[in-house]
Amino acid sequence: MSMSMAIRSTIELSEAAATDWDAIVIGAGLAGSVAARGLAQQGRSVLLVERATFPRDKVCGACLNQDAVAGLEAIGLGDELRRLETQPLERFQMHARGRSLCLPLTGGVAVSRRSLDSMLVAAAIASGVRFLSPVTVRVGAAAAEAPLRTVETLDSKTPLRGQTVIVASGLASQKRIDDERSESVADQHSRIGLGLQCRSFPASFSSGTIYMAVADQGYVGLARTSADVLNIAAAVDRQALRSCSPGQACQEILQAAGITELPDLHTGDWRGTSPLTRQRPQAGSHRLFFVGDASGYIEPFTGEGMAWAVRGGRAVVAAADRAIDGWNGDMIAQWTQTTRQLVGGHQRWCRMLAKGLRYPALTGSMVRIVSKFPSLGRAVVRQLNQEVAV
Ligand SMILES: Cc1cc2nc3c(=O)[nH]c(=O)nc-3n(C[C@H](O)[C@H](O)[C@H](O)COP(=O)(O)OP(=O)(O)OC[C@H]3O[C@@H](n4cnc5c(N)ncnc54)[C@H](O)[C@@H]3O)c2cc1C
């Protein structure tokens, strides 16, 4: 099943503004929809606000790893996931400097973000979440001790009030939060993300394989999400894009890595992101929790962002539930610590790998060593797939 039907608002803005919500969740990606649904299942009144019209695309490699699949299964969404059109992932094939290595994968699937995110919003609505879209909101500064946190719609400046606010607005989150203490800071050398849904590609790109091409100026991941779509996602140095188009930059990376049969990278709509690697000093502020990419993000080489988002979305339910019953300032430090426990270890791995990939000679040696000793590569894959208790 492909979920490409429009998902409309289930509430008018005027009604949303006339309600004091237990929780307002900003952003209907994985983290936001999972969090909103979990809180509604606890009997809380939840408003999920999304700036895009659903279904929407999202720059992403579209590969859900074993941990993310297990996370969705654990919250009762395994059947819904299986009903979508997915491609089971069996291999990770990495190319760098004309060499390649192949590692086996288990338990993950490639799935279009259009279908996956729509399925999650539909599940949240079915659990009682009210969905307001397309509406962009910004979070204003909080008055100390305020009993409610207010967010405001960007165009009509309509205030929306909640006992708690969950910011799950992804990498875009730094733009619309007026809160100095929790401001997110992008890494100076951070790459930016690019994405394309490609319908014209050589048959040699088979289903079930993640192809990863690594070169000096970035890396490109390719995976089929259906019989006729090759999902392309890349992390590219900003200066590489000053002199050429996204399609050219990705083509150069694929060629430098040694992939000779190329998909058509020059037609279709490329999408971009803001700088990828960013951190927040604390994962919350007064009556507010950051979750998913909004709480901090590392370049996506290991393809774990969705697992982190599902983990965060599940864990914030208990934290927000307590905050609705009675807010206290210690909850900010507690949530920051929980977030670090949930994703910190994996993000350290990911940061190390991403740094290593910036040194071409090191990448070449890594490919050589892992192709000689595949058990090393399998150990890394196992580590990345490891489930973390929520
Ligand atoms: C190039 C690239 C490749 C990747 N590949 C993979 C991969 O293969 N596997 C993997 O697991 N992860 C991958 N990731 C990471 C993954 O895409 C993210 O980690 C994941 O989407 C985070 O989910 P989220 O819910 O936190 O945010 P998002 O999915 O970004 O959702 C945020 C939502 O908030 C909405 N929003 C934003 N601002 C506002 C606002 N002001 N008001 C209302 N709504 C708003 C947006 O429209 C969006 O719907 C990749 C990322 C990139 C950039």
The ligand as an SDF file (V2000), in Angstrom:
LIG
                    3D

 53 58  0  0  0  0  0  0  0  0999 V2000
   20.7130   13.2820    3.4370 C   0  0  0  0  0  0  0  0  0  0  0  0
   20.0450   12.5650    4.5840 C   0  0  0  0  0  0  0  0  0  0  0  0
   19.9420   11.1770    4.5660 C   0  0  0  0  0  0  0  0  0  0  0  0
   19.3530   10.5110    5.6450 C   0  0  0  0  0  0  0  0  0  0  0  0
   19.2150    9.1550    5.5880 N   0  0  0  0  0  0  0  0  0  0  0  0
   18.6450    8.4930    6.6070 C   0  0  0  0  0  0  0  0  0  0  0  0
   18.4320    7.0840    6.5410 C   0  0  0  0  0  0  0  0  0  0  0  0
   18.6720    6.4290    5.5310 O   0  0  0  0  0  0  0  0  0  0  0  0
   17.9190    6.4640    7.6380 N   0  0  0  0  0  0  0  0  0  0  0  0
   17.5820    7.1580    8.7700 C   0  0  0  0  0  0  0  0  0  0  0  0
   17.1260    6.5430    9.7470 O   0  0  0  0  0  0  0  0  0  0  0  0
   17.7210    8.5020    8.8370 N   0  0  0  0  0  0  0  0  0  0  0  0
   18.2340    9.1810    7.7840 C   0  0  0  0  0  0  0  0  0  0  0  0
   18.3380   10.5380    7.8330 N   0  0  0  0  0  0  0  0  0  0  0  0
   17.9100   11.2420    9.0400 C   0  0  0  0  0  0  0  0  0  0  0  0
   16.3840   11.3610    9.1380 C   0  0  0  0  0  0  0  0  0  0  0  0
   15.8630   11.8900    7.9430 O   0  0  0  0  0  0  0  0  0  0  0  0
   16.0220   12.2740   10.3160 C   0  0  0  0  0  0  0  0  0  0  0  0
   16.8390   11.9710   11.4140 O   0  0  0  0  0  0  0  0  0  0  0  0
   14.5560   12.1040   10.7110 C   0  0  0  0  0  0  0  0  0  0  0  0
   13.7220   12.4970    9.6590 O   0  0  0  0  0  0  0  0  0  0  0  0
   14.2540   12.9590   11.9460 C   0  0  0  0  0  0  0  0  0  0  0  0
   12.8890   12.9310   12.2030 O   0  0  0  0  0  0  0  0  0  0  0  0
   12.2000   14.1410   12.9830 P   0  0  0  0  0  0  0  0  0  0  0  0
   10.8190   13.6930   13.2490 O   0  0  0  0  0  0  0  0  0  0  0  0
   13.0510   14.5720   14.1060 O   0  0  0  0  0  0  0  0  0  0  0  0
   12.2130   15.3710   11.9620 O   0  0  0  0  0  0  0  0  0  0  0  0
   11.6250   15.4960   10.4870 P   0  0  0  0  0  0  0  0  0  0  0  0
   11.4140   14.1750    9.8820 O   0  0  0  0  0  0  0  0  0  0  0  0
   12.5190   16.4700    9.7920 O   0  0  0  0  0  0  0  0  0  0  0  0
   10.1910   16.1590   10.6920 O   0  0  0  0  0  0  0  0  0  0  0  0
   10.0520   17.4930   11.0760 C   0  0  0  0  0  0  0  0  0  0  0  0
    8.6790   17.9960   10.6360 C   0  0  0  0  0  0  0  0  0  0  0  0
    8.4700   19.2930   11.1980 O   0  0  0  0  0  0  0  0  0  0  0  0
    7.8440   20.1370   10.2420 C   0  0  0  0  0  0  0  0  0  0  0  0
    8.1610   21.5180   10.6300 N   0  0  0  0  0  0  0  0  0  0  0  0
    9.3740   22.1250   10.5770 C   0  0  0  0  0  0  0  0  0  0  0  0
    9.2960   23.3800   11.0670 N   0  0  0  0  0  0  0  0  0  0  0  0
    8.0080   23.5680   11.4410 C   0  0  0  0  0  0  0  0  0  0  0  0
    7.3140   24.6670   12.0270 C   0  0  0  0  0  0  0  0  0  0  0  0
    7.9440   25.8100   12.3500 N   0  0  0  0  0  0  0  0  0  0  0  0
    5.9770   24.5540   12.2510 N   0  0  0  0  0  0  0  0  0  0  0  0
    5.3230   23.3840   11.9470 C   0  0  0  0  0  0  0  0  0  0  0  0
    5.9500   22.3020   11.3980 N   0  0  0  0  0  0  0  0  0  0  0  0
    7.2730   22.3930   11.1600 C   0  0  0  0  0  0  0  0  0  0  0  0
    8.4670   19.6900    8.9290 C   0  0  0  0  0  0  0  0  0  0  0  0
    7.6670   20.0500    7.8220 O   0  0  0  0  0  0  0  0  0  0  0  0
    8.5460   18.1680    9.1320 C   0  0  0  0  0  0  0  0  0  0  0  0
    7.3840   17.5180    8.6730 O   0  0  0  0  0  0  0  0  0  0  0  0
   18.8780   11.2380    6.7560 C   0  0  0  0  0  0  0  0  0  0  0  0
   18.9540   12.6340    6.7640 C   0  0  0  0  0  0  0  0  0  0  0  0
   19.5100   13.2960    5.6850 C   0  0  0  0  0  0  0  0  0  0  0  0
   19.5480   14.7950    5.6880 C   0  0  0  0  0  0  0  0  0  0  0  0
  1  2  1  0
  2  3  1  0
  2 52  2  0
  3  4  2  0
  4  5  1  0
  4 50  1  0
  5  6  2  0
  6  7  1  0
  6 13  1  0
  7  8  2  0
  7  9  1  0
  9 10  1  0
 10 11  2  0
 10 12  1  0
 12 13  2  0
 13 14  1  0
 14 15  1  0
 14 50  1  0
 15 16  1  0
 16 17  1  0
 16 18  1  0
 18 19  1  0
 18 20  1  0
 20 21  1  0
 20 22  1  0
 22 23  1  0
 23 24  1  0
 24 25  2  0
 24 26  1  0
 24 27  1  0
 27 28  1  0
 28 29  2  0
 28 30  1  0
 28 31  1  0
 31 32  1  0
 32 33  1  0
 33 34  1  0
 33 48  1  0
 34 35  1  0
 35 36  1  0
 35 46  1  0
 36 37  1  0
 36 45  1  0
 37 38  2  0
 38 39  1  0
 39 40  1  0
 39 45  2  0
 40 41  1  0
 40 42  2  0
 42 43  1  0
 43 44  2  0
 44 45  1  0
 46 47  1  0
 46 48  1  0
 48 49  1  0
 50 51  2  0
 51 52  1  0
 52 53  1  0
M  END
$$$$
